Amino acid sequence: MDVALHRETDSFSSRLIRPLAQDEDIVQYQLHLLLRHRPPGLLACSIRIRKSICEICWDTSGSVELEHIMQTTQMERNKALAILARIVSILIDSADFLLPAEQFALGSKFIFLSPETYAPDSLQLIFLPVRSGSEPFPRPPGERVALLAQDMGLPPEITAAISDRYTTGGLPALQNLFAVDNQEFGEDKNERKKSVSGLAELIGNSKVATLVGEKLMRGIKAAWTWLIDEKQPLPETSDNQTVLLAANPDDYRIALLSEGQPGTPAENEGLRAFLLTDEFVIGRDIKTCDLCITQPGIGRQHARIVRRSGSFFITDLGSRNGTRLDDRRLLKNTEVLMPERCIVQFADQVFYFQID
């Protein structure tokens, strides 16, 4: 996917602009997420129509490109490693929001930090909410992180370690690598010897990291199939007009939970429930739950779905047998944004979720 961007600067702001190609479509769910519930570490994104061409815009005001920092400053090794660790952390966290790592622009000119401190915590990445009909994704994110490490002047052994660890365990293994970077890449030889056993243990656990990565990708692929099933046209606007999404009507969106898959003859079979309230509880207790499921394994108050600003969020309420979203088990008492179409599993009871 081509990520060639051009810059626009005026008296008030600075933006990066990318026109949408003819064979590309905006992924509506991802755009809504970036506009309303943007995850940490991502640049603010919007769209506009200019000369009948849809353009994606990222606001870069008050930040500086990593490329500029590399050209003007001699970056310390620890600082470079901290930046790479933050990038990997953002990629992993974004996968929980169904934002695949392959859609991030990971070149040094697309990575931004605070101009005052260059602190890794201030780092922001560009995500492209775009689906292409012809162009393949660029090289895997692990390879791009390794190339970035090379551009930042890190020694070849570190670049090789990044590539090897990503090959064996994906991004989770890469995160483990940076978690022990002070020992593995430290100058003190005694500290390096102490880290050998820890590194061997990490390598031995690479199969576990691989399994975790595979499960996560299966969930993303399942949800991705639902999300791109229907192309949604962009709003019709005049030239030079910024596209704004209506807020108030969406506050009253309705969702459906059904045991039968929507659009099939089995849709009306089993339990069905429309989510008409801002807070909807699923569980075994008929007195406190909006959807009562009496099967064994369901908690008294198993999970909660809330509607906020036109989006739906699900939380597992500490259930013993867990809640899964597109085959990904949710952390207890942690709120997660739901795609517009997805599969939700309470213990072993499977439901289809769809927003009308």
N, C-alpha and C positions, 0 to 999 in steps of 0.2 A: 504494500500500500504506500503510495507516494505521499510524503509528508512535507513537500516543498511549500514554504510559507513566505509571505512578504509582510513587511512591517509598515504600519501606519502610525504616525505620531502627530498630535496636535497640541494645543496649549493646555489641554486638560488630561490627556491620557495617552497611553501607548498600547497598540494592539498588534497581534499577529493575525494574519488573514489567510484563509485557505479556501479557494473556490471549490465547489462540489463538482466533480466530473460527471459526465453524462451517464455513466454506468454505475454511479454510486447513489446510495439512498441513506438518509438520516435514520439511525436506529432510534425510534421515538422513545422507547423506555429509557435508553441511556441519556438522551437529551433532557428528558424530564428530570431524571436524577441529578444531572449536573446543574440544572437551573434551580431546583427546589431543595435538594438534600445532598449537596455536593460533599463527597467524602473528604477528609483531611488530606492535604498533600496534592490536590489537583487545582489547576488554574481555573478561574471563572470562565465560563463558556457561554456564548450566545450565537444566534444566527440572524442573518439579514439578507434581504434581496437587493441586489445592486445590478442595474443594467440587465435585468431578467435572469441573473445568475445567483443561485443561493451560495452564500459564503458563511463559513464558520469563523467566529472571532474569539480570541482569547485575550483577556486584559492582562497586560504585563506591567502595569504602572507600579512604581515603587519596588521593583525587583531588578536584578541584574543577571545576565546569562552566565552560566558556568563557563562557556567558551571565553567570554571576556575576562573572567577571573583567572582562568588558566593562562591567558596571554599576558596579563599584567602583574600577576603575583606568583611567586614561587610557593606552590602549595606543599604543606607538610604531609608526610605519609599518613599520619594518624587522622588528619583532617580529610584527606582523600578517601581513606577507608570508611570514615564515619559517613561521608556523603554517599558512598556506594551502599553501605548498610541501610541508610535511610531510603534509598531508591528501592531496594529489594523489599523493605518493609511496606512501602506504599503499594507495590505491585501485589503483594500477598493480601494486604487488607482490602484492596480494591476488588480482588477476586470474590470476596464475600458479598459484594454488591453486584456481581455478575458483570464486571468490567474486566475483560480478558487482558492479560499482560501484553499480548501481541498487538493491541490497539494503542499502546503508548508510544509516543515519540521519545526515544532515549538518546538522541544525539546531544552533544554538549551545548549546541545552540538552542535546544528546546528545554533545557533544565534551568530553573531560576531559583535564586536565593536572595536573602536580604542584603542590600548593598552596604549596610553598616557593619554586620558581623560575619557574613557568609556562614551563619550557623546552619548545620544540617537540619535542625528542627524547622527552619524556615523554608526548606526546599519544597518546590512545587513543580509538578509534571504536567505535560500536555497529553490529554486523552482525546482520541478522535472517535466521536460517536457516529461512525460511518461504516456502512457495509458495501463492499465493492463486488460487482458482478463478474469481474475478470481478473483483477490483480490479486496475486496471492499475498499473504501476510509476509512481512520481512523476516529475516533470520530470527531464530528463537531469542527470547529476552535474555537468557543466560549468556549467549554469544555477544549480544550487544552490550551487556554489562562488562564483559571481558574486554571488548574493544574500548569501552569508555575508560576502564582502568589503564589500558595501554596509553590512551591519549592523555591521561592525567599524569603520566610519567612514572607509574608504579613499575617495579622490576618484573622481569619475565616470569619469575617463579610465582608471583602473586597472580598474574594473569592466567598462568597455566592452572593454578589451584582453583581459580574461579570456574574455568571451563570444565575441569575434571569433576568438581563437586556438583555443578549443574547437570552434567551428563548422568551422574549416578543417582541423584536425588531430587533434581528440579529446584525450584525456588526455596522450598523449606530447607533443603540441605545447604543451599547458598546462604540462607539466613544463619544457620548454625555455624558456618564458616566464619562469618563476620562477628558472631558472638564471641568467638575465641581468638579474634585477630590479634589482640595484644600479646597473647602467648605465642601464637603460631608465627606471626610476622615480627615479633619483637627483636630488638637488637641484642638483648641479653641471652647468651648461649645457654646458661643454666636454665632460664625460663623456657627456652625452646625445648630442652631435653625433658623438662617436666611436662610439657604439653603433648609429648609423643603418645603416651597412653590414652590421653583424652581424645586425640585425633583418631587413634586406632578404634576407639569405641564409637566415635561418630561414623567412621567408615563402615564398621560392623552394623550400625543402625541405618545405613543408607537404604536398605530394603524397606524398612518401616516408613522412611520419608517418601520413598517412591510410591508405596501403597496409598499413603495419605494424599499425595499429589494426584494419583490416578482417580481416587474417589472424588476429589474436588473437581477434576476436569469432567468426569461423567456427569456430575450435577450441573456444571456450567453448560455442557453440550445439550443436556436434556432441556434446560430452560431456554437455551439459545434457539432450539428448534421451534419452541412455542412462540418466542418473541418475534422471530422474523418470518413467521408463517404468512402474515398478511402485510403487504406494503401499504404504508399510510402516506398519502400525498401531503406535501407541505402546504401551508395556508397560502391562498392567493393574495398577493400584496402588490402594491405599486413599487416602482424602482426607488432605491435609496431609503427604504423603510425597514426599520428594525422589527423583527417578528416577536411579539410578546404573547405569551400563553395566558389564556383567561384563567383567573384564579377562582372567583366565586362559584361559577357553575360546577367546577370540579370538586368543590367542597362537599357536594351532595352525590357523589358517585356511589353506585351500588355494586356490590360484589356478590358472588355466588360460590358456595361450597356444595359440592355434590359428589356422591360415591361413583356415579356413572360419568364417563367423560362427556363434556358438553359437545353437542353436535352429532352425537351417536344415538342409536335407539335405546341404549342403556342409560341415557342421561336422566330419565325420570325414575329409574330404579334405585332403591336404597334411600338413604337419608339425603335430603336437600335442604339448604338453608340460605336465605338471602340476608346479607349483612346490611341492615338498615340503620343501625345505631353506630355511634362513634366508638363504642367499646363492646366487643363481642367475645364472650368467654365460652370455651369448649371444655367439656369434662363430664364426669360421671354423676355429679350432684345435680339433681333435677331442680333444686330450689335456687341455686346460685348460678347455673350455667344457661346460656342462651341456646346452645346446641348440646343436648344430652346424649352421650354415647355410653351405653351400658356394658359394652364388651369388657372382658378382663384385660387388665394392663393399662386401662385409661385412668388417669388420676382424677381425684375429686374436682379439682380445677386444674386441668391439664395445660391449657395454653390460652393466650388472649390475643385477639386481633383488634387493632385500633385504627380508626380512620383519621388522618390529619393532613390538611391542606391538599386534599384530593388523592392522597397516597395511603396505602395500607401497610401496617407494620405488624409483625407477629413476634410474640415472646413466649418461650417455654417457661411455665410457672413452677419450675423445679420438679417436674414429673420424673418418676423413677425410670420409666421406659423411653422417655425422650420424645422429641418432635424433630421431624426431618423436613427440609425444604429442598425439593428437587434432589433427593437422595443425600443431602448434606445435613448431618446432625447439628442442631442449633445448640449453642451454649445456654445453660440455664440462666433465666432472668436477664437475658440480653436481647434487646429489641433489634429486629432485622427488617429491612425494607423488602416487601414482596413484589415480584414481577407482576405484570398484568395477567399473565397466565403461568401457572406453575402447578406442581404436584406437592401436596402437603400430607405428611404421614404422622398421625398421632399414635404412638406405640406401633401396633401393626395394622391400624386402620387407615387406609389410603383414601384421600379426597382430592378432587380437582378444584382448583381455585381460579376464578375468572372475574375480571372487572368489566362491567358493562359500560 
